[in-house]
Amino acid sequence: MGNPDGKRPGLLEGKTALVTGAGTGIGRETALQLAAEGATVVLVGRRQYVLDEVATVIEENGGTALARSTHVENADEVRELVDWTRDTAGPVDILVNNAGVGGQVLDVRWTGEDEWNAVMGVNLTAVYLLTQAVLPDMLERGGGSIITVSSLAAIRPTLLGGAPYGAAKAGVRNFMAYLRNTFRDDLIRATCILPGAVDTPILDDRAAPPSEEQRAAMVQPQDVARAVLLCATLPRRTVVEELVIAPTAAPEGPFHKP
């Protein structure tokens, strides 16, 4: 990773990227691709050993990675994370808000307050906390990129995703628009990526997990990671405001029906 062949410097050489939910799925693939372009990647998630495994893969391929277990919905832990990142890798240039969690009770009539708050905490509150923590350094340094992985559930909510998940994903979409409209003249690039069905481990928690055939037809984590990489590597003068990435085909079956 980085620049193993010596032909050209990576597009993100000298940049520090913080990726949440970096242990598996979209976050893992995003971290690998950002590191391959030369970024120092800070891997964030709840399970330290999983993050350490990703860091090892990056380092074995010539990249640079740090790992820190953090509950991103906790304000104190987020502040400690960003301070630690600044001290060890430098201020965050690229924030990728990818951590996400779905609810277990899909019908809002029986969704408990604890579950609602837990889903909101990881999918929405964490994005606010992380953004608030990195924004001062970005403004002081003359710009930065904040890329948030939302979901098509933000604009096409269904029983399948559940009420709190769709509401949280709509919230982060709105928040990215707020950031863009407020700080674009400060060269803060705020991007919202809205994937359709993606084959990630979060699907295993569904009451009726999709079949292997359905998973194969979905967007894959590396596909979304390529979209994140595009947004992060464009010239500073250009921002991808919003990007929808969805399966080309729509296989039959209840998982793919709107």
C-alpha positions in Angstrom: 0.0 0.0 0.0 1.1 3.6 0.0 3.5 3.7 -2.9 5.0 0.1 -3.2 6.1 0.4 -6.8 7.7 3.8 -6.6 5.8 5.0 -9.8 3.8 7.8 -8.2 3.0 9.1 -4.8 -0.4 8.1 -3.4 -3.2 10.6 -3.9 -3.6 10.8 -0.1 0.1 11.0 1.0 0.5 13.1 4.1 -3.3 12.9 5.0 -4.8 11.4 8.1 -8.1 9.6 7.7 -10.3 8.5 10.5 -12.7 5.7 9.6 -15.4 4.5 12.0 -16.8 1.0 11.8 -13.5 0.0 10.3 -13.3 -3.6 11.5 -15.6 -5.1 8.9 -17.6 -4.5 5.8 -17.6 -1.0 4.2 -15.3 0.5 6.9 -12.7 -2.2 6.5 -12.6 -1.9 2.7 -12.6 1.9 2.9 -9.6 1.8 5.3 -7.7 -0.5 2.9 -8.3 1.7 -0.1 -7.5 4.9 1.7 -4.2 3.4 3.0 -3.4 2.2 -0.5 -3.4 5.8 -1.6 -1.0 6.8 1.2 -3.3 8.0 4.0 -2.4 7.3 7.6 -5.6 5.5 8.6 -7.1 5.6 12.1 -9.3 2.5 12.5 -12.2 3.0 14.9 -14.7 0.4 16.2 -15.8 -1.4 19.3 -13.6 -4.6 19.0 -9.9 -3.8 19.4 -8.8 -7.2 18.1 -10.8 -6.9 14.9 -9.3 -3.4 14.3 -5.8 -4.8 15.0 -6.3 -7.4 12.3 -7.2 -4.8 9.7 -4.2 -2.7 10.8 -1.9 -5.7 10.3 -3.2 -6.2 6.8 -2.6 -2.5 6.0 0.9 -2.6 7.4 1.8 -5.8 5.6 1.0 -4.0 2.4 3.2 -1.1 3.1 0.5 1.2 4.6 0.2 3.0 7.9 -2.6 2.3 10.3 -3.5 3.0 14.0 -6.4 1.3 15.8 -8.4 2.5 18.8 -11.5 0.9 20.3 -14.2 3.6 20.8 -17.9 3.9 21.5 -18.5 6.7 19.0 -21.9 7.6 20.5 -20.0 8.6 23.7 -19.0 12.3 23.7 -16.0 11.8 26.1 -14.6 8.8 24.2 -14.9 10.7 20.9 -13.0 13.7 22.3 -10.3 11.4 23.6 -10.1 9.7 20.3 -9.7 12.9 18.3 -7.1 14.2 20.8 -5.2 10.9 20.6 -5.3 11.0 16.8 -4.0 14.5 16.7 -1.1 13.6 19.0 -0.1 10.4 17.2 -1.0 10.8 13.5 -1.8 14.5 13.2 -5.1 16.4 12.8 -7.9 14.6 10.9 -8.0 15.5 7.2 -10.7 13.0 6.2 -13.5 11.8 8.5 -15.4 8.8 7.2 -18.6 8.3 9.3 -19.4 4.7 8.5 -20.3 3.0 11.8 -23.9 1.8 11.8 -26.2 -0.4 13.7 -29.7 -1.6 12.9 -32.6 -2.3 15.2 -34.0 -5.7 16.2 -37.7 -4.6 16.3 -38.8 -3.4 12.9 -42.4 -2.4 13.7 -42.4 1.0 15.4 -45.4 -0.1 17.5 -43.1 -2.3 19.5 -39.8 -0.4 19.3 -38.6 0.4 22.8 -37.1 3.7 23.7 -33.8 2.0 24.6 -33.5 0.5 21.1 -34.5 3.8 19.5 -31.9 5.7 21.4 -29.2 3.0 20.7 -29.8 3.1 16.9 -29.9 6.9 16.9 -26.7 7.0 19.0 -24.5 5.1 16.6 -26.1 6.2 13.3 -26.7 9.9 14.0 -25.4 11.3 17.3 -21.9 9.8 16.6 -21.7 11.7 13.3 -22.5 15.0 15.1 -20.0 14.2 17.9 -17.2 13.3 15.5 -17.8 16.2 13.2 -17.9 18.6 16.1 -14.6 17.2 17.3 -12.7 17.4 14.0 -14.2 20.5 12.5 -12.0 23.1 14.4 -8.8 21.6 13.1 -10.2 21.4 9.6 -11.2 25.0 9.7 -7.8 26.1 11.1 -5.9 24.1 8.4 -8.0 25.4 5.5 -10.3 22.5 4.7 -11.1 18.9 5.1 -13.5 16.1 3.9 -16.3 14.7 6.0 -17.9 11.7 4.2 -20.9 10.0 5.8 -22.3 6.6 4.7 -26.1 7.0 5.0 -28.5 4.6 3.3 -31.3 4.6 0.7 -33.4 4.0 3.8 -33.1 7.7 4.3 -35.3 8.4 1.3 -37.1 5.1 0.9 -37.8 3.9 4.4 -39.5 0.5 4.8 -40.4 -1.9 7.5 -37.3 -3.9 6.5 -34.9 -1.3 7.8 -37.0 -0.3 10.8 -38.2 3.1 12.0 -35.2 4.3 14.0 -32.7 3.2 11.3 -34.4 5.1 8.5 -34.9 8.2 10.7 -31.3 8.2 11.7 -30.0 7.8 8.2 -32.3 10.7 7.0 -30.9 12.7 9.9 -27.3 12.3 8.8 -28.2 13.1 5.2 -29.7 16.4 6.4 -26.7 17.1 8.7 -24.3 16.7 5.8 -26.3 19.2 3.8 -26.1 21.6 6.7 -22.4 21.2 6.9 -22.0 21.7 3.2 -24.1 24.8 3.1 -22.5 26.3 6.2 -18.8 25.6 5.6 -18.3 25.1 1.9 -16.6 28.5 1.6 -14.1 27.2 4.2 -13.4 24.3 1.9 -15.1 21.8 4.1 -16.3 19.1 1.8 -19.4 17.3 3.2 -20.5 14.2 1.3 -23.4 11.9 1.9 -23.3 8.4 0.3 -26.5 6.5 0.1 -26.0 2.8 -0.6 -28.8 0.5 -1.5 -28.6 -3.1 -0.2 -25.0 -3.9 0.7 -23.7 -7.3 1.6 -22.3 -6.6 5.1 -22.3 -8.4 8.4 -25.2 -6.2 9.7 -27.5 -8.3 7.6 -26.9 -11.2 9.8 -28.8 -9.4 12.5 -32.0 -9.2 10.5 -34.9 -11.3 11.5 -34.8 -12.9 8.0 -31.3 -12.7 6.7 -31.0 -12.7 2.9 -29.9 -15.7 1.0 -26.5 -16.2 -0.6 -28.0 -15.5 -4.0 -29.5 -12.3 -2.8 -26.2 -11.2 -1.2 -24.3 -11.9 -4.4 -26.5 -9.4 -6.3 -26.1 -6.7 -3.7 -23.6 -3.8 -3.7 -20.4 -5.1 -2.1 -18.4 -3.3 0.6 -15.5 -2.6 -1.8 -17.9 -0.9 -4.2 -19.0 1.6 -1.6 -15.3 2.0 -0.5 -14.4 3.0 -4.1 -17.1 5.7 -3.9 -15.6 7.0 -0.6 -12.1 7.0 -2.2 -13.4 9.0 -5.2 -14.9 11.6 -2.9 -11.7 11.8 -0.8 -9.3 12.1 -3.7 -11.0 14.7 -5.9 -9.3 18.1 -6.1 -10.1 20.5 -3.2 -12.1 22.6 -5.6 -14.7 19.8 -6.2 -17.1 18.1 -3.9 -19.5 15.2 -4.4 -22.4 16.4 -2.5 -24.5 13.3 -2.6 -24.0 9.9 -4.2 -26.4 7.0 -4.5 -24.9 3.6 -5.1 -27.4 0.7 -5.6 -27.5 -2.8 -7.1 -27.9 -2.8 -10.8 -30.3 -5.7 -10.8 -33.3 -6.1 -8.6 -33.6 -9.8 -7.8 -37.0 -11.2 -6.9 -37.7 -11.7 -3.3 -38.9 -9.6 -0.4 -35.5 -8.3 0.5 -35.3 -6.2 -2.6 -38.8 -5.0 -2.8 -39.4 -1.3 -1.8 
